[in-house]
Amino acid sequence: MNLSVQDEILLLRAQVDYLLERFADQPALTDRPVNWAALDVHAAAEQWDLLTDWTHWLRQRYQLQESIPACWYAHSPMVEELSALRTAWAGAYLAPDAQLGDPLGWHDALDRATYRIRQWDRNGCRDGTHRPDMKVPDDTDDAHRQRAIHADLARREQEGPHP
């Protein structure tokens, strides 16, 4: 069966339309990593809803109430970690091209993520009482940093890049 180029394009278009329609009701399939700093108010509201529902499910399903404090949303590092974990979960469980080992890889990521969350809970919110993040003074030495950057650039100009 020989189709004209135009017929092949129409057939491909019909197949793409079919796939788009089939997966349109699965919003997790369109998940991408969340860059919270770049979200406008509407995108942020949508991400907060998704992350809140998913984190509630995660804490209940895996009994992580002692590892992920109830006030996780008040701690930026935890929001970032849980967002990344949720995106990885969607890829492991909902993506049409997910591999059989992806859920196990996600569980490995969950283990690493809960470890990091415990490290970030320096204020002890896990005991059920929210404690705001401590203000850490900015001890950045701008002049020192600029000298180090200029020295690196000068070295690269003279020697070229290091492998």
C-alpha positions as CSV (number, residue, x, y, z in Angstrom):
1,M,0.0,0.0,0.0
2,N,1.6,3.2,-1.1
3,L,0.2,6.4,0.4
4,S,0.9,9.8,-0.9
5,V,2.9,12.1,1.4
6,Q,-0.2,14.1,2.0
7,D,-2.1,11.0,3.0
8,E,0.7,9.9,5.3
9,I,0.7,13.3,7.0
10,L,-3.1,13.1,7.5
11,L,-2.7,9.6,9.0
12,L,0.0,10.8,11.3
13,R,-2.1,13.8,12.3
14,A,-5.0,11.5,13.1
15,Q,-2.8,9.3,15.2
16,V,-1.4,12.3,17.2
17,D,-4.9,13.6,17.7
18,Y,-6.0,10.2,19.1
19,L,-3.1,10.1,21.5
20,L,-3.7,13.6,22.7
21,E,-7.3,12.8,23.3
22,R,-6.5,9.6,25.0
23,F,-4.1,11.2,27.5
24,A,-5.8,14.6,27.9
25,D,-7.5,13.5,31.1
26,Q,-4.2,12.5,32.8
27,P,-2.7,15.8,33.9
28,A,0.2,14.0,35.6
29,L,1.5,13.0,32.2
30,T,2.3,16.6,31.4
31,D,4.2,17.1,34.6
32,R,7.5,18.8,34.3
33,P,10.0,19.8,37.1
34,V,8.6,22.7,39.0
35,N,10.6,25.9,39.1
36,W,8.8,27.7,41.9
37,A,10.7,30.9,41.3
38,A,9.4,31.2,37.7
39,L,5.7,30.5,38.4
40,D,3.0,33.1,38.0
41,V,0.2,33.3,40.5
42,H,-2.1,30.9,38.6
43,A,0.6,28.3,37.9
44,A,1.7,28.5,41.6
45,A,-1.9,28.0,42.8
46,E,-2.2,24.9,40.6
47,Q,1.1,23.5,41.8
48,W,0.3,24.1,45.4
49,D,-3.0,22.2,45.0
50,L,-1.2,19.3,43.3
51,L,1.6,19.2,45.8
52,T,-0.6,19.5,48.8
53,D,-2.9,16.7,47.8
54,W,0.0,14.5,46.8
55,T,2.0,15.1,49.9
56,H,-1.0,14.4,52.1
57,W,-1.4,11.0,50.2
58,L,2.4,10.4,50.5
59,R,2.5,11.0,54.3
60,Q,-0.5,8.7,54.8
61,R,0.4,5.9,52.4
62,Y,4.0,5.6,53.6
63,Q,3.4,6.6,57.2
64,L,5.8,9.5,56.9
65,Q,4.2,11.8,59.5
66,E,7.4,11.6,61.6
67,S,9.7,12.1,58.6
68,I,7.8,14.9,56.8
69,P,6.5,17.5,59.2
70,A,2.9,18.6,58.8
71,C,4.2,22.2,58.2
72,W,6.4,21.1,55.2
73,Y,4.7,23.9,53.1
74,A,6.4,26.5,55.4
75,H,9.9,25.3,54.6
76,S,11.2,26.2,51.1
77,P,13.7,23.3,50.9
78,M,11.0,20.8,51.7
79,V,8.7,22.3,49.1
80,E,11.4,22.0,46.5
81,E,12.3,18.4,47.5
82,L,8.7,17.2,47.6
83,S,8.0,18.9,44.2
84,A,10.9,17.0,42.7
85,L,9.8,13.8,44.3
86,R,6.2,14.2,43.1
87,T,7.4,14.8,39.5
88,A,9.6,11.7,39.7
89,W,6.6,9.7,41.1
90,A,4.5,10.8,38.1
91,G,7.2,9.7,35.7
92,A,7.6,6.4,37.4
93,Y,3.9,5.5,37.8
94,L,1.9,7.5,35.2
95,A,4.1,8.0,32.2
96,P,3.1,5.8,29.3
97,D,6.8,5.0,28.7
98,A,7.6,4.1,32.3
99,Q,9.8,1.1,32.7
100,L,9.2,-1.8,35.1
101,G,12.0,-0.7,37.4
102,D,11.0,2.9,37.6
103,P,8.8,2.5,40.7
104,L,11.7,0.8,42.5
105,G,14.0,3.7,41.5
106,W,11.3,6.1,42.8
107,H,11.4,4.3,46.2
108,D,15.2,4.8,46.3
109,A,14.6,8.5,45.6
110,L,12.0,8.6,48.4
111,D,14.5,7.2,50.8
112,R,17.1,9.8,49.8
113,A,14.5,12.6,49.9
114,T,13.2,11.8,53.4
115,Y,16.8,11.7,54.6
116,R,17.4,15.2,53.2
117,I,14.1,16.5,54.6
118,R,15.1,15.3,58.1
119,Q,18.4,17.1,57.7
120,W,16.5,20.3,56.7
121,D,14.2,20.1,59.7
122,R,16.9,21.7,61.9
123,N,14.2,23.4,63.9
124,G,12.5,20.2,65.0
125,C,9.1,20.5,63.4
126,R,8.7,16.8,63.2
127,D,7.5,16.6,66.8
128,G,4.3,18.3,65.7
129,T,5.1,21.9,66.5
130,H,6.0,24.3,63.7
131,R,9.1,26.4,64.2
132,P,9.9,29.0,61.6
133,D,13.2,28.7,59.8
134,M,16.0,30.5,61.6
135,K,17.4,33.5,59.8
136,V,20.9,32.8,58.8
137,P,23.1,35.9,58.4
138,D,24.5,36.5,54.9
139,D,28.2,36.0,55.4
140,T,29.0,36.1,51.7
141,D,32.3,38.0,51.1
142,D,31.5,39.5,47.7
143,A,35.0,40.9,47.3
144,H,36.6,37.5,47.9
145,R,34.2,35.8,45.6
146,Q,34.9,38.3,42.8
147,R,38.7,37.8,43.2
148,A,38.3,34.0,43.0
149,I,36.2,34.3,39.9
150,H,38.6,36.7,38.2
151,A,41.5,34.4,39.1
152,D,39.7,31.5,37.6
153,L,38.9,33.4,34.4
154,A,42.5,34.7,34.1
155,R,43.8,31.1,34.5
156,R,41.4,29.8,31.8
157,E,42.5,32.6,29.5
158,Q,46.2,31.6,29.9
159,E,45.9,27.8,30.2
160,G,42.6,27.0,28.6
161,P,40.0,24.8,30.2
162,H,40.9,21.9,32.4
163,P,39.4,18.5,31.4
